[in-house]
Amino acid sequence: MNEDRYHSLSAKVDDLIELCASLKRENQLLKATSENWHIERRELLTQNKEAKAKLESIVMRLKAMNEA
C-alpha cells in the first residue's frame, strides 16, 4: 500500500511541477504582452500630442488668415 501511495503522491508532485512550469510560461508571456501594450500606448500618446500641436498650428494660421 505504501508503494501505491508513493506513486500517487509522486504523480501529483509531477503534475504540480508541470502546472508551475506552465503558469510561469504564461506569466512571462503576459508580462511581455503588457510591456508591448505600454510601449504602444506611449507611442500613441506621442503621436496624439504631435497631431494636436499640428492642428493647433493650422487653426492659428487659419485664424490669422481670416483676420487679415
PAZA-98931 format. One line per 4 residues: number of its first residue (from 1); for each residue x, y, z of N, C-alpha, C, O. Coordinates in pm, whole numbers, plus 50000, padded with zeros to 5 digits. Example, Ala and Ser with C-alpha at 12.3 -4.5 7.8 and 13.67 -1.06 7.14 Angstrom:
# PAZA-98931
1> 51319:49431:50780:51230:49550:50780:51320:49670:50780:51424:49668:50846 ~ 51285:49775:50708:51367:49894:50714:51290:50003:50787:51341:50114:50804 .
This chain:
# PAZA-98931
1> 50082:49880:50000:50000:50000:50000:50086:50126:50000:50051:50224:49934 ~ 50196:50125:50072:50284:50240:50073:50338:50271:49934:50356:50387:49897 ~ 50363:50166:49859:50413:50183:49721:50309:50257:49636:50345:50347:49560 ~ 50183:50221:49649:50077:50288:49574:50064:50435:49614:50048:50522:49529 .
5> 50072:50461:49744:50063:50599:49792:50181:50681:49743:50166:50798:49708 ~ 50298:50619:49741:50417:50688:49692:50402:50726:49545:50431:50839:49506 ~ 50355:50631:49463:50337:50658:49320:50229:50764:49297:50242:50849:49210 ~ 50124:50758:49376:50017:50857:49365:50070:50996:49402:50045:51093:49330 .
9> 50142:51004:49512:50200:51130:49555:50302:51180:49454:50307:51300:49424 ~ 50382:51090:49403:50483:51127:49304:50416:51182:49177:50464:51280:49120 ~ 50307:51121:49134:50235:51168:49016:50176:51307:49041:50180:51392:48953 ~ 50123:51329:49162:50067:51459:49194:50175:51567:49197:50153:51679:49151 .
13> 50291:51533:49250:50403:51628:49253:50447:51660:49110:50472:51776:49077 ~ 50455:51559:49025:50490:51581:48885:50388:51673:48817:50424:51761:48739 ~ 50260:51650:48847:50155:51735:48790:50171:51879:48837:50155:51973:48759 ~ 50202:51897:48965:50222:52032:49018:50342:52101:48955:50338:52220:48925 .
17> 50448:52026:48934:50567:52082:48869:50534:52126:48728:50575:52234:48685 ~ 50460:52045:48656:50418:52079:48519:50328:52202:48520:50342:52291:48436 ~ 50235:52207:48615:50145:52322:48625:50224:52449:48656:50198:52554:48596 ~ 50318:52440:48748:50401:52557:48781:50480:52605:48659:50489:52725:48634 .
21> 50535:52513:48585:50611:52549:48465:50519:52615:48362:50556:52715:48300 ~ 50402:52560:48346:50305:52616:48252:50262:52756:48294:50255:52847:48211 ~ 50234:52775:48422:50195:52906:48473:50309:53007:48461:50286:53125:48434 ~ 50431:52961:48481:50546:53050:48466:50559:53099:48321:50583:53217:48296 .
25> 50542:53006:48226:50548:53044:48084:50436:53143:48051:50459:53243:47982 ~ 50317:53116:48100:50203:53204:48074:50228:53342:48136:50198:53443:48073 ~ 50281:53345:48256:50310:53472:48323:50414:53553:48245:50399:53674:48229 ~ 50517:53487:48197:50619:53556:48118:50558:53614:47990:50591:53726:47951 .
29> 50472:53537:47926:50405:53585:47804:50316:53705:47835:50315:53802:47759 ~ 50243:53700:47945:50156:53811:47983:50238:53936:48016:50198:54047:47982 ~ 50350:53918:48082:50437:54033:48113:50491:54096:47985:50495:54218:47973 ~ 50532:54012:47889:50583:54064:47763:50473:54137:47686:50496:54244:47629 .
33> 50355:54080:47686:50241:54142:47618:50207:54276:47683:50181:54375:47614 ~ 50208:54278:47816:50180:54401:47888:50283:54509:47855:50247:54624:47833 ~ 50408:54472:47852:50514:54568:47818:50494:54622:47677:50512:54741:47653 ~ 50457:54534:47584:50431:54578:47446:50315:54678:47441:50321:54776:47367 .
37> 50210:54652:47519:50096:54746:47523:50139:54880:47580:50096:54985:47532 ~ 50225:54878:47682:50271:55003:47741:50356:55083:47641:50343:55205:47632 ~ 50440:55014:47567:50522:55081:47466:50433:55141:47358:50451:55256:47318 ~ 50337:55062:47310:50246:55112:47207:50166:55232:47257:50144:55328:47183 .
41> 50123:55227:47383:50047:55338:47441:50131:55465:47444:50082:55573:47409 ~ 50257:55453:47486:50345:55570:47489:50362:55628:47348:50360:55750:47330 ~ 50380:55539:47249:50396:55586:47111:50270:55657:47062:50279:55761:46996 ~ 50154:55602:47094:50028:55663:47052:50006:55797:47121:49956:55891:47058 .
45> 50042:55808:47248:50030:55935:47318:50120:56041:47255:50081:56157:47242 ~ 50239:56000:47216:50331:56092:47150:50275:56137:47015:50278:56256:46982 ~ 50225:56042:46937:50166:56076:46807:50046:56168:46825:50027:56262:46748 ~ 49965:56141:46926:49848:56224:46954:49890:56367:46989:49829:56464:46944 .
49> 49994:56377:47069:50044:56509:47109:50095:56587:46987:50069:56706:46973 ~ 50167:56517:46898:50219:56582:46777:50105:56625:46685:50109:56734:46629 ~ 50004:56540:46670:49890:56574:46584:49814:56693:46642:49770:56781:46567 ~ 49799:56698:46773:49730:56810:46838:49806:56939:46813:49745:57043:46784 .
53> 49938:56934:46825:50020:57054:46802:50007:57102:46658:49997:57222:46634 ~ 50006:57009:46563:49991:57047:46422:49854:57109:46396:49843:57209:46325 ~ 49751:57048:46455:49617:57103:46436:49604:57242:46497:49542:57330:46438 ~ 49662:57263:46614:49659:57394:46676:49730:57497:46589:49686:57612:46577 .
57> 49840:57457:46528:49914:57546:46439:49830:57582:46317:49826:57698:46276 ~ 49762:57484:46260:49677:57509:46144:49563:57602:46181:49531:57695:46106 ~ 49500:57579:46296:49390:57664:46341:49438:57807:46361:49369:57902:46323 ~ 49555:57824:46420:49611:57959:46440:49636:58028:46307:49606:58147:46293 .
61> 49690:57956:46210:49715:58017:46078:49584:58054:46009:49574:58159:45945 ~ 49484:57966:46022:49355:57996:45962:49292:58119:46026:49235:58203:45956 ~ 49302:58131:46158:49250:58248:46225:49323:58373:46180:49260:58477:46158 ~ 49455:58364:46165:49534:58479:46121:49495:58519:45979:49484:58638:45948 .
65> 49473:58419:45893:49433:58447:45755:49294:58512:45754:49268:58603:45675 ~ 49207:58467:45839:49070:58518:45844:49068:58662:45894:48987:58743:45848 ~ 49158:58694:45987:49164:58829:46041:49230:58927:45944:49206:59047:45951 ~ 49311:58876:45855:49384:58963:45762:49299:59014:45649:49348:59088:45564 .
